[in-house]
Amino acid sequence: MDLEHIRVERRDEHITDVVLDRPPVNALDEQFIAELDEVAGHLADEGRARVVVLSSAHDAFMVGADLHMMDRGWDHVRSMIQSFQRAVNRWEQIPSPTIALLSGHALGAGCELALACDWRIMAEGRPRIGLPEVLRGLIAAGGGTQRMARTVGRAKALDMCMRGRMISAAEAERIGLVSEACAPDELSARGDALAAELAALPPLTVAAIKRCILQGLDTDLAAGLQIEETEMVAVGETHDAKEGVQSFLQKREPRFEGR
């Protein structure tokens, strides 16, 4: 991939690091959106990575879109919204677990991108997370209103989105917006520990669980149960499922191979 604003680095055979790198604050523009989309497509390939860790090379995780784009008219803005929604959707649909490490502000588009990840670990102290678009007469239209409600519930989502609240890691953890708040100097270690734990799990099963939850959220219980049954039948035929059962019966640790 020929990328200008993102670095994709294979940490080891199972974990891939994706680093946002558009100084000074990773403000979103057309090129950045296109690269996010391209990277998500790259990571969607089966076996590409067991775990993806998303972080920033700068003080901010991402502070939103470059508002100079508004000067190009609403037709352009509509096109940008559609492109960003598509890119964020592709991030959410990456089969492997995704972890966002929020060492600095995750505002606007940054919050929306983080919401598309499966885990959000955020540094305590100065960093804030939220969707402040309303304070400029705008709406978080990159999936922000929808994923916020699905993550924290109706009441908290209305409070966050309609007031444009930008909250600390501690409050974000309390309402379920982030998975964990930790001291800044522990952020990397906490991310590494979670990535290692996830990488040790059977990747085909983990991907199936992710599909069950994401697809099930968009349907009713009966359809969700059918998705679950279909995925379980498929997973039951894998080597890793058989290995998991055999290791339990033989009282040993399983050796998952991703097949």
C-alpha positions as CSV (number, residue, x, y, z in Angstrom):
1,M,0.0,0.0,0.0
2,D,1.2,3.5,-0.8
3,L,0.1,5.4,2.3
4,E,0.9,9.0,3.3
5,H,-1.0,9.4,6.6
6,I,-1.1,5.8,8.1
7,R,1.7,3.3,9.0
8,V,0.8,-0.4,9.0
9,E,3.4,-2.4,10.9
10,R,3.4,-6.2,11.4
11,R,4.5,-6.6,15.1
12,D,4.7,-10.4,14.9
13,E,2.9,-13.2,13.0
14,H,-0.4,-12.4,14.8
15,I,-0.5,-8.7,15.7
16,T,-0.6,-5.8,13.3
17,D,-0.2,-2.2,14.4
18,V,-1.9,0.6,12.5
19,V,-0.6,4.1,13.4
20,L,-2.4,7.3,12.4
21,D,0.2,9.9,11.3
22,R,-1.1,13.1,9.9
23,P,0.5,15.9,12.0
24,P,-0.3,17.7,14.1
25,V,-3.6,16.2,15.2
26,N,-4.6,13.6,12.5
27,A,-7.4,15.9,11.2
28,L,-9.4,14.1,8.6
29,D,-9.3,14.9,4.9
30,E,-10.1,13.1,1.6
31,Q,-6.7,11.4,1.4
32,F,-6.9,10.3,5.0
33,I,-10.4,8.8,4.5
34,A,-9.2,6.9,1.4
35,E,-6.3,5.5,3.3
36,L,-8.5,4.4,6.2
37,D,-10.7,2.6,3.7
38,E,-7.8,1.0,2.0
39,V,-6.2,-0.2,5.2
40,A,-9.5,-1.7,6.4
41,G,-9.8,-3.6,3.2
42,H,-6.2,-4.9,3.5
43,L,-6.9,-6.1,7.1
44,A,-10.1,-7.8,6.1
45,D,-8.2,-10.5,4.2
46,E,-8.5,-13.8,6.0
47,G,-5.4,-14.6,8.0
48,R,-4.0,-11.1,7.7
49,A,-3.8,-10.5,11.4
50,R,-5.3,-12.1,14.5
51,V,-5.4,-8.7,16.3
52,V,-5.2,-5.1,15.0
53,V,-4.0,-2.3,17.3
54,L,-4.9,1.2,16.2
55,S,-3.0,4.2,17.7
56,S,-1.6,7.6,16.9
57,A,1.8,8.9,16.3
58,H,0.8,12.3,17.8
59,D,-0.6,13.8,21.0
60,A,-4.1,13.5,19.7
61,F,-5.7,10.3,18.5
62,M,-7.8,12.2,16.1
63,V,-9.7,15.5,16.6
64,G,-12.1,15.4,13.7
65,A,-12.4,16.6,10.2
66,D,-10.5,19.5,8.6
67,L,-13.3,22.1,8.6
68,H,-11.7,23.9,5.6
69,M,-13.5,21.2,3.6
70,M,-16.8,23.0,4.3
71,D,-15.7,25.8,2.0
72,R,-16.0,23.5,-1.0
73,G,-19.8,23.2,-0.7
74,W,-22.4,20.8,0.7
75,D,-22.2,18.5,-2.4
76,H,-18.6,17.9,-1.5
77,V,-19.5,17.5,2.2
78,R,-22.1,14.9,1.4
79,S,-19.6,12.9,-0.7
80,M,-17.1,13.1,2.2
81,I,-19.7,11.9,4.7
82,Q,-20.5,8.9,2.5
83,S,-16.8,8.1,2.0
84,F,-16.1,8.3,5.7
85,Q,-19.1,6.2,6.7
86,R,-18.0,3.5,4.2
87,A,-14.4,3.6,5.7
88,V,-15.6,3.4,9.3
89,N,-18.1,0.6,8.4
90,R,-15.2,-1.4,6.9
91,W,-13.2,-0.8,10.0
92,E,-16.0,-2.2,12.1
93,Q,-16.2,-5.3,9.8
94,I,-12.5,-6.2,10.1
95,P,-12.8,-9.9,11.1
96,S,-10.1,-9.8,13.7
97,P,-10.5,-8.0,17.1
98,T,-9.5,-4.4,16.9
99,I,-8.1,-2.3,19.8
100,A,-8.0,1.5,19.8
101,L,-5.4,3.0,22.1
102,L,-6.5,6.6,22.9
103,S,-3.4,8.4,24.2
104,G,-4.9,11.9,23.4
105,H,-8.1,13.5,22.3
106,A,-10.6,11.3,20.3
107,L,-13.1,13.9,19.1
108,G,-15.6,14.0,16.3
109,A,-14.3,11.7,13.6
110,G,-11.7,10.4,16.0
111,C,-14.5,9.2,18.4
112,E,-16.4,7.7,15.5
113,L,-13.4,5.7,14.3
114,A,-12.7,4.6,17.9
115,L,-16.4,3.5,18.2
116,A,-15.9,1.2,15.2
117,C,-13.2,-0.7,17.1
118,D,-14.0,-3.6,19.5
119,W,-12.0,-2.2,22.4
120,R,-11.1,1.3,23.4
121,I,-8.4,1.8,26.0
122,M,-8.0,5.5,27.0
123,A,-5.3,7.4,29.0
124,E,-6.5,9.2,32.0
125,G,-5.7,12.9,32.6
126,R,-6.0,15.5,29.8
127,P,-7.4,13.5,26.9
128,R,-11.1,13.8,26.1
129,I,-13.5,11.8,24.0
130,G,-16.8,12.9,22.4
131,L,-18.8,14.2,19.5
132,P,-18.7,18.0,19.8
133,E,-20.2,18.7,16.3
134,V,-23.4,20.2,17.6
135,L,-21.3,23.1,19.0
136,R,-20.6,24.1,15.4
137,G,-24.1,23.5,14.2
138,L,-23.2,20.1,12.7
139,I,-24.0,16.5,13.3
140,A,-21.6,13.6,13.8
141,A,-22.5,11.9,10.6
142,G,-19.7,9.3,10.2
143,G,-21.8,6.9,12.2
144,G,-21.3,8.8,15.5
145,T,-25.0,9.1,16.5
146,Q,-25.7,5.5,15.7
147,R,-22.7,3.8,17.3
148,M,-22.8,6.0,20.3
149,A,-26.4,4.9,21.0
150,R,-25.5,1.3,20.4
151,T,-22.6,1.6,22.8
152,V,-23.8,3.6,25.7
153,G,-27.6,3.5,25.3
154,R,-30.3,6.0,24.3
155,A,-30.1,8.4,27.3
156,K,-26.4,8.7,27.4
157,A,-26.1,9.0,23.7
158,L,-28.6,11.9,23.6
159,D,-26.7,13.6,26.4
160,M,-23.3,13.2,24.6
161,C,-24.5,14.1,21.1
162,M,-27.0,16.9,21.8
163,R,-24.7,18.7,24.3
164,G,-21.5,18.0,22.5
165,R,-19.9,16.7,25.7
166,M,-16.2,15.9,25.7
167,I,-15.5,13.7,28.6
168,S,-12.5,12.2,30.5
169,A,-11.4,8.6,30.4
170,A,-12.8,8.0,33.8
171,E,-16.3,9.2,32.9
172,A,-16.1,7.4,29.5
173,E,-15.2,4.2,31.3
174,R,-18.1,4.7,33.7
175,I,-20.7,5.0,31.0
176,G,-19.2,2.2,28.8
177,L,-17.9,4.5,26.1
178,V,-14.4,3.1,26.6
179,S,-13.4,-0.4,27.7
180,E,-10.8,0.7,30.1
181,A,-9.2,3.9,31.5
182,C,-5.6,3.7,32.7
183,A,-2.6,5.8,33.6
184,P,-0.9,7.3,30.5
185,D,2.3,5.4,31.1
186,E,0.3,2.1,31.3
187,L,-1.6,2.5,28.0
188,S,0.9,0.7,25.8
189,A,1.3,-2.2,28.3
190,R,-2.5,-2.6,28.7
191,G,-2.9,-2.7,25.0
192,D,-0.1,-5.2,24.6
193,A,-1.6,-7.5,27.3
194,L,-5.0,-7.4,25.7
195,A,-3.6,-8.0,22.2
196,A,-1.6,-11.0,23.4
197,E,-4.6,-12.5,25.1
198,L,-6.8,-12.1,22.0
199,A,-4.0,-13.4,19.7
200,A,-3.9,-16.6,21.7
201,L,-7.5,-17.4,21.0
202,P,-8.8,-19.4,18.0
203,P,-9.1,-16.7,15.3
204,L,-11.9,-18.4,13.3
205,T,-14.1,-18.6,16.4
206,V,-13.3,-15.1,17.5
207,A,-14.3,-13.8,14.0
208,A,-17.5,-15.8,14.1
209,I,-18.4,-14.3,17.5
210,K,-17.8,-10.9,16.2
211,R,-20.1,-11.6,13.2
212,C,-22.8,-12.9,15.6
213,I,-22.8,-9.8,17.7
214,L,-22.6,-7.2,14.9
215,Q,-25.1,-8.9,12.7
216,G,-27.4,-9.8,15.6
217,L,-27.6,-6.2,16.7
218,D,-29.2,-5.2,13.4
219,T,-31.9,-7.8,13.6
220,D,-34.5,-9.4,15.9
221,L,-33.8,-12.2,18.4
222,A,-35.1,-15.0,16.2
223,A,-32.8,-14.0,13.3
224,G,-29.9,-13.4,15.7
225,L,-30.3,-17.0,17.1
226,Q,-30.2,-18.3,13.5
227,I,-27.0,-16.4,12.9
228,E,-25.6,-17.9,16.1
229,E,-26.6,-21.5,15.1
230,T,-25.1,-21.2,11.6
231,E,-21.8,-19.8,12.9
232,M,-21.6,-22.5,15.6
233,V,-22.2,-25.3,13.1
234,A,-19.4,-23.9,10.9
235,V,-17.0,-23.4,13.8
236,G,-17.6,-26.9,15.0
237,E,-16.0,-28.2,11.8
238,T,-12.7,-26.4,12.4
239,H,-9.5,-27.9,13.6
240,D,-9.3,-25.4,16.4
241,A,-12.7,-26.4,17.8
242,K,-11.7,-30.1,17.8
243,E,-8.4,-29.1,19.4
244,G,-10.2,-27.1,22.1
245,V,-12.4,-30.0,23.1
246,Q,-9.5,-32.5,23.0
247,S,-7.3,-30.3,25.1
248,F,-10.0,-30.0,27.7
249,L,-10.5,-33.8,27.8
250,Q,-6.7,-34.4,28.0
251,K,-6.3,-31.7,30.7
252,R,-3.7,-29.6,28.7
253,E,-3.5,-26.1,27.2
254,P,-5.0,-25.9,23.6
255,R,-2.8,-25.2,20.6
256,F,-4.8,-23.1,18.2
257,E,-3.6,-22.9,14.6
258,G,-6.3,-20.8,12.9
259,R,-7.8,-23.5,10.8
